[in-house]
Amino acid sequence: MATITFKGTPTRTSGTLPAPGTEAPDFRLTDEKLQDKGLGDFAGKKKILNIVPSLDTGVCAASARKFDKEMAKRPQAVCLTISRDLPFAATRFCKTEGVSNVVTLSDLRDRSFGRDYGCEILEGPFAGLLSRALVVLDEENRVIHCEQVPEISQEPDYARALRALG
């Protein structure tokens, strides 16, 4: 388990992020068309998994906008913004914010992503949501960088993730 904070109050997650050098667990997440997606749907691309509690928060929205700008410059890569938001809410966010270069995915169906990636928040006001984290994968889905953001209200280290992406 990882311990993170929410406004300074400690809270636990369901585990730890996959370690660099390991193969990332596959997943079944839901896209804006209510279709299931897994790692195979993004084969041959480097990936940033931008894991967020909810796009309806300022910091999560900021990270989606930041990666939207960066992915426009990187056609060899894809950014998957993953939350437990309903796909309809994520689609509305993208349309409202003009975000078109990231893929939003939801862990709404079987909720295994949060458990498999060790980022489900177990207690406190955000219990049941995903923690703020980044996992960068190479084309073969090996973890090349990960960051569990220690304070939910902080933004991740974009520069390190983008350097890892190449």
Summary of the structure (lengths in Angstrom):
residues: 166
radius of gyration: 14.3
end to end distance: 29.5
largest distance: 40.2
contacts: 561
relative contact order: 0.26
helix: 25%
strand: 28%
